[in-house]
């Protein structure tokens, strides 16, 4: 029997896992959408084909994360939704626009496909920047100040470029020839911008957030916290060096940029989670204060034990089936 005191922590971990997996999986297909070249239909078709079997299933993890917060941490859900209602609505508009454009491009006449591709790109940009803005406001504890809004805008740009970075890495792994060469160049500049962005966030956040400053710069935990940005910087630098050497003979190592970027995402997310713990909304409510009754959490846990492995299994199976280099896109 699980100790009821551990249930909020279990659900916080499950929610964090869902958010992280969503950021990685939907992050790369949002990045691919942002990178769509409007002057090359063949490249756009291949880029769309590379994410076609996965992109809508990737969003399942976002639904899971929101559902877990709503059911397991209703107090936090109310605070977050009240503060982020408008940007969340804008994000949903972007995601809906992507979905509509993705399906309509398959049925549109040749002359109209460019319009739907532009809308797919626009929806990807809207969704990415909205998510980054919401993350920035969340990190700032939904403070109503110019510093909070400025940090949220910085976060919006940073998250968008992180998605571009992982999207370019995905294309390096999934494509060949001229498109892969273009993806290598995209990955280079996106990685370098992300390097600057990580430095900016790590510099700004502790000095505008007293709680984070105390966490990061008080021993003995400071040594662990400071290792996370150091590791992130090292990995982004390694990413740049690896990408600079591509492509190699027989396409060796084309998967490395994607793997490195995933680890960068994990490091950044871990740093954020460790900086906030035990708060679920910084400075307002902790995991235990926001949690539902133990009886409710125990009941929900049985559902999570069934649902989450099913989602994970389906995700693994779909990637296993559609693994390998992308081929030309055909509509029948």
Residue pairs with C-beta under 8 A, 6 or more apart in sequence:
2 10
2 298
2 301
4 294
4 297
4 298
5 288
7 291
7 294
7 297
7 298
7 301
8 72
8 73
8 287
8 288
8 290
8 291
8 297
9 287
10 297
10 301
11 68
11 72
11 73
11 291
11 297
11 300
11 301
11 304
12 73
12 280
12 287
14 68
14 304
14 308
15 65
15 68
15 69
15 72
15 73
16 269
16 273
18 61
18 62
18 64
18 65
18 68
18 308
19 61
19 65
19 269
20 265
20 266
20 269
21 61
21 315
22 58
22 59
22 61
22 62
22 64
22 65
23 265
23 269
24 166
24 262
24 265
25 54
25 58
25 61
25 315
26 55
26 58
26 59
26 61
26 62
27 162
27 163
27 166
27 167
27 265
28 51
28 163
28 166
28 167
28 169
28 170
28 258
29 51
29 54
29 55
29 58
29 167
29 170
30 124
30 127
30 128
30 163
30 167
31 124
31 128
31 163
31 164
31 165
31 166
31 167
31 168
31 170
32 47
32 48
32 50
32 51
32 124
32 167
32 170
32 171
33 51
33 98
33 120
33 121
33 123
33 124
33 125
33 167
34 121
34 124
34 125
34 128
34 160
34 163
34 164
34 167
35 47
35 164
35 167
35 168
35 171
35 183
35 186
36 44
36 47
36 48
36 117
36 120
36 121
36 124
37 43
37 44
37 182
38 44
38 114
38 117
38 118
38 121
41 113
41 114
42 328
43 178
43 179
43 182
44 117
45 328
45 329
46 175
46 179
46 326
46 328
46 329
47 171
47 175
47 179
48 102
48 105
48 120
48 329
49 326
49 327
49 328
49 329
50 170
50 171
50 174
50 175
50 326
51 170
52 329
53 318
53 321
53 322
54 318
54 319
54 322
55 98
55 102
56 99
57 314
57 315
57 318
59 95
60 311
60 315
61 311
64 307
64 308
64 311
68 304
69 76
69 77
69 80
70 77
71 292
71 296
71 300
72 291
72 292
72 297
72 300
73 280
73 287
73 290
73 291
73 292
74 290
74 292
75 285
75 289
75 290
76 280
76 281
76 285
76 290
79 142
79 281
79 284
79 285
80 138
80 142
80 281
81 88
83 137
83 142
84 134
84 137
84 138
84 142
87 130
87 133
87 134
87 137
88 130
88 134
90 126
90 130
91 126
91 127
91 130
91 131
91 134
93 123
93 126
94 122
94 123
94 124
94 125
94 126
94 127
94 128
94 130
95 123
95 127
96 123
97 119
97 120
97 122
97 123
97 126
98 120
98 123
98 124
98 127
99 123
100 119
101 116
101 117
101 119
101 120
101 123
102 116
102 120
104 116
105 113
105 116
105 117
105 120
106 331
107 331
108 115
108 116
125 160
128 156
128 159
128 160
128 163
129 156
129 157
129 159
129 160
130 156
131 159
132 152
132 155
132 156
132 157
132 158
132 159
132 160
133 152
133 153
133 155
133 156
134 152
135 152
135 155
135 159
136 148
136 151
136 152
136 153
136 154
136 155
136 156
137 148
137 152
138 281
138 282
139 151
139 155
139 205
139 209
139 272
139 282
140 147
140 148
140 151
140 152
140 208
140 209
140 282
141 209
141 281
141 282
141 283
141 284
142 148
142 281
147 208
151 204
151 205
151 208
154 197
154 200
154 201
154 204
155 201
157 197
158 194
158 197
158 198
158 200
158 201
161 190
161 193
161 194
161 197
162 194
162 197
162 264
162 265
162 268
164 186
164 190
165 187
165 190
165 191
165 194
165 239
165 261
166 258
166 261
166 262
166 265
167 186
168 183
168 184
168 186
168 187
168 190
168 257
169 183
169 187
169 239
169 257
169 258
169 260
169 261
170 258
171 179
171 180
171 182
171 183
171 186
172 180
172 183
172 184
172 187
172 243
172 246
172 254
172 257
172 258
173 254
173 255
173 257
173 258
174 325
174 326
175 183
175 325
175 326
176 251
176 325
180 247
180 254
181 247
184 243
184 246
184 247
187 239
187 243
187 257
188 240
188 243
188 244
191 236
191 239
191 240
191 243
192 240
194 236
194 264
195 233
195 236
195 237
195 240
198 229
198 232
198 233
198 236
198 268
199 233
202 229
205 212
205 275
206 212
206 213
206 216
206 217
207 213
209 282
211 275
211 279
211 282
211 283
212 275
215 221
215 222
215 225
215 274
215 275
216 222
216 225
216 226
216 275
224 274
225 271
225 274
225 275
228 267
228 268
228 270
228 271
228 274
229 271
231 267
232 264
232 267
232 268
232 271
235 260
235 263
235 264
235 267
236 264
238 260
239 257
239 260
239 261
239 264
242 253
242 256
242 257
242 260
243 257
245 253
246 253
246 254
246 257
247 254
248 254
276 282
277 287
278 286
278 287
278 288
279 285
279 286
279 287
280 286
280 287
280 290
281 290
291 297
292 300
